[in-house]
């Protein structure tokens, strides 16, 4: 498993804690503990799902997970690759008009919050990136 963290540029530090590039070769189920900020994820390969009440729910390739009051179960396909954006406690509110509290305990598609063409453009750039350094320079 690969989990590489990157710090944001100085102008983004009030809003973003860090980025992460996560790659996993094997299918797995894992717990994610609550954090103090929202997290956006882009799957540049593979698929991701949540598990609630023994039900597997497929997630969009570009999504956001709100702050929660308990752990969440996720299931990834084999050969998954994800770029994660970890926001500071108030960071997300500077980029969206959608109230952050309405995302409490849920994971939804970014298309519910942002322009789908902009999301598609970001996904295309991530999919076409030669490596992590290309994305974070």
N, C-alpha and C positions, 0 to 999 in steps of 0.2 A: 504494500500500500504506500502511496505517495501522499504526503500532506505538507506542502510548502507554503509558508506564510510570507506575505509581502506587506511592507508598510506603505501607506499612501503618501503622495507628495505633500509638502508642507501646507499648501492651501486647503487640502482636503482633510487634514487631521482633526479639525473640530467636528467633522461629520462621519468619518470612516475610521474605525479602529484598525482594521487590517483587511487584506484580501487573502484568499487561500486557493490554491489549485490542488484538487484532490483527485487521485486516480486509483481505481481499485480493479484488479483483474478478476476477482471472484465475486459471485453473487453473495450478498450478505444482508442480514437484518441487524440494525444497530440503534441504540438509544442516543438521543440528543438532549442534553440537559438544558434547562432554561438559561437564557442569557438576558442581559439588560438592554439589548438593542435588537432591532429587526435584522433579518438576514435575507439577502437576495442571492439566488443561485441560478446559474446557467449551465445546463448539461450540454457539453460540446460533443459528447458521445454517450451512448447508453441511455437507460431509463431509470427514473426514480419514482417511488411510491411511498405513501404513508400507510401505516397499519393502525386502524382504530377498531376496537371491539371485534378483533379477528377478521376484519374486512380490509382487503388491500385496495387502495385508491390510487390510481395512476396520477402523477403530477405532470404538469406542463414542463417542457424543456426549459422554460424561463419562469421562475416563480419567486414568491416571497413568503417567508414564514414570520409571523408576528411573535411578539413576546408571549410567553406562556407561563402558566402557574405549575407546570409539571413537565416531565420528560415526554418526548415524542418518539415514536418508533418509525424508522424509515427502512425501506428495503430497496437496495440497488441491484440493477442487472449486472451481469458480468461485463467486464471491459467498459466501465463507466468513467467519465471524466467530467469534472465539475469545477467551475469558477465560482467562488463564494465571496460576497461582499458583506462584511460585518459592520453594521452601523453603530455609532455611539448612541447613547441613550436618546438624544434628540436629533441625531443626524438625518434620519429619514425625512423628517418634517420639512427640511430645507429643500428637498427635491420633489416633493409631491404635494398635491392639494388634498389628497385623501387623508382623513384623520387616522393616525396610527393606532388609536385605541380600538378602531373597528376591525383591526387585524389580530386582535387578541385571540390566542389559541387556535389560529387557523393557518393553513398554507394554501395560497391561491396563485393563479396564473398572473404574471405581470401584465398581460393584456387586459385585465380587469382594472388596472390603474394607469397604464401608460399607453401611448400610441403603438399599435401593433407593428407599424412599418419601422419605427425606431428600434423596437425590440428585435425584429427580424434582421435589421442592419447590424446590431451588436452581435447577435448569434452568428451571422455570416462571418464577421471579423474574427470571432473566437474560434470558429470551426476552421478557418483558413490560417490561423496563427501557426507559425513553424515551431514555436516553443513558448515557455512562460515569459521569458525575457522580452519577447516581441509584444506581449500583452501589457506588461507592466513597465515599459520604459517610457 
